[in-house]
Amino acid sequence: MKKDFVSSRRALLLASLGLVATGASGCRSIYSRYMPSDYSSYRVDRQYRRKTVAYDGYEQPGTIVVNTYERYLYHVEGGGQATRYGVAVGEEGLTLKGEASVGRKAEWPSWTPTASMIRRKPHLAQYAGGVEGGPNNPLGAAALYLYRGGQDTLFRLHGTNEPWSIGRAVSNGCVRLTNDDIVHLYSRTPVGAKVVII
C-alpha cells in the first residue's frame, strides 16, 4: 500500500512538472532543448526574481513595460497587477526608448552582432557570420523582436546565458531576462503586443 502511494505521488509530481514546463501556450519545444543548468533564476539576486506585484499604470493588459532605471520588466495583467521580471539593460546611451511592438518571436534564436556592436567591441568580429541558436547563444532560450512602423529596430527582449548580469546595465542595448523568465514571458506574449521602454 505504501509503495503504491509513493508511486502515485511520484507520477502526479512528474505530470505536474510537465504541465508547468509546457505552459499555457505550449512552450514544449523551448523546454525540450533545456538543460538543468539553464534554470538560472536561483543565480539572480532575490529582488530581481519574478513575482506578481501591484501595478497602477494606465497600460492595457498584455502590455510590456520596461523600466530601464529600475531594471524591471512588467507584464501588465489588469486588475491592478503585473508580473515583474528582473532584467539587464543596455549600457548608457544604448537602450531603445519609447513605444514598440513585438514584430516576431523565436525559440532558441540565432544571433549575429550588428556592425555598430562590432565597432564598439571589435572582439565580436569573430561572430560576424552568426551564432547558431542553443544554450551557449547570447540570446538564450527565446527572443521577442521589437519593431516600429513595421521595421525591425534590432532591439530584442531575450534570454541570457549570463544570469549574473540581471539587474545591471551591461548589454549592447537589448533587454535580457533569465532563460526561464523569457520562456515564461514568451508563452504569454503574442506578436503585436505593445512594448513601452522608459
N, C-alpha and C positions, 0 to 999 in steps of 0.2 A: 504493500500500500504506500509506504513512504517513498519507495523507488519510483512508483508511478506518479506520485505527487511532484517529486523533483523533476522528472522528465517532462511533465506537463508544464511546470513553471518555466523550465528551460525553453521549451517550444514557444510558449507565449512571449517570453522575453525576446527571443530571436525574431519572431514575427513582428513585434512592436518596433524593434530596431530597424527592420526592413521598411516599415511604413515611414519612420522618421527619415531614413535615408532617401526614400523615393520622393517624398514631398508631395504637396497637394497638386502641383502642376507637372509631376513626372520628371524628376531630375535623375532618374535611374542611370542614364548614360554618363552623367558627370561623375557620380559616385562609383560607377563600375571601374573607373581608372584610378580611384583614390588609393593611396597607401596610408596606413595608420599615422605615419609621421607627418602627413599633410594636415591632420587635425590639429591646428595650431593655436586655437584661442587660449589654451592654457598658458601659452608663452607671451600673452599680452597682459599689460597692466590691468588690474581689475576695473579701473574706471573706464577703460575702453572696451570692455566686453559687452556683447549685445544684450539689450534689455528693453522692455516696454516702459515708456516714460509718458508723463503728462505732456501735452503739446498744445499750445494756444495760438498757433499761427493761423493764417487765413487760407492756406493752400487746400485744395481739394484732396480727398482720399486718393491714394495711389501716386501722389506727387513725391518726388525725391528732393530733399533739401540738404545741401552740403554746406556746413558752416566751417570754412577753412581755418578760422581763428580758433574755434573750439576743438577742431579735429574730430567732428562728429558728422555722420550722415543720418538723416531722419527719413524714414519711410512713413508718410502720413497715413494713419489708419482711419481717421474720423473719430467722432465721439470724444474728442479731446485727448487722443492718444496717438503715439507714434512708436515705431520700433527704431531704436537708436543703435547705431553701429559706430565703433571707433574706426578712424581712418588715418592713413598717412596722406599728406597733400604735397603739392608742388613746392619747390624752393621758391623764395621770394621772387615775384615777377613772372613766374612760370605757370600759374594756375589760371584756367579759364574762369571767367566771372560772368554772371548773368544767367539768362534762360537758355535752355537747350532741350532736346528731346532724345529719347532712345531711338536711334535710327536702325540699329540692328543688334543682334545678340549672338554670342558664340561660346560654345563649350570648349575648353582646352584650346584657346586660340593660339595661332602662330603670332610671332612678333618680329617686326623689323624696325630698327631705330630710324627716326627721321633724320634728314640732313642737318637740321638745327641741333638735334641731340648729339650727333657726331661732331659737329663744330665745337660744342661746349665740352664734350667728353670724348676726345679722339680715340681712346681705347675701345669705344663702341664700334669703330670701323670694322672690327673683326666679325661683327654680326650683320653687316650690311646686306648680306644675302638672305637674311631672315633666320629665325629660330623656330623649329617645329614645336607645336603645342605639346604640353606634357608637364609633369611635376617640376621640372627644372626651368621651365619657361617663366620669364619675369611677369607675364600676365596671369599666371596661375590657372585656376580651375575654370574660370569663366570671365567674360567681359561684356559690358554694356557700352556700346559705341555711341558717343554723343554727336548729334547733328544739329545744324542750324540752317534754316532755309533749304532743306534737302541736301545739304553738303556735309560731308564728314569733317568735324573740327580737328580730328586727330587726337582728341582727348577721350579717355576711357574711364569708366568705373570698373575696376578689375581686381582679381585676386593677387596674391603675392607669395613668393617663396621666402620672403624676409619678414616674418611676423613681428619681429622685434622693432620694425620701423613704424608700426602703428602708433599714432599719437605724435608723430614728428613731421616736419616739413623737409622731405628728402627726395621726393620724386622729380621727374622731368616735367611734371605738370599734371599727370593723371592722378586719380584718386584711388588709393589702394585699400582693400579690405582683406582680412584673413581669408583663406580659401573656403573655410566653412561658412563665413559670413557672406561672401559673394555668391555662393551656391544658394544660400537662403534668400538673398535679395533677388537673384536671377529668377528663382522659381515664382516670385510674386510680382515681377515687373514685365509687362507686355511691351512690345515695340510700340512706340508712340507715346510712352509715358513722359510726363513733363519732369524736367530736372532744373532746379534752381541752385546756383552756386553763389554763395555770399562770402 
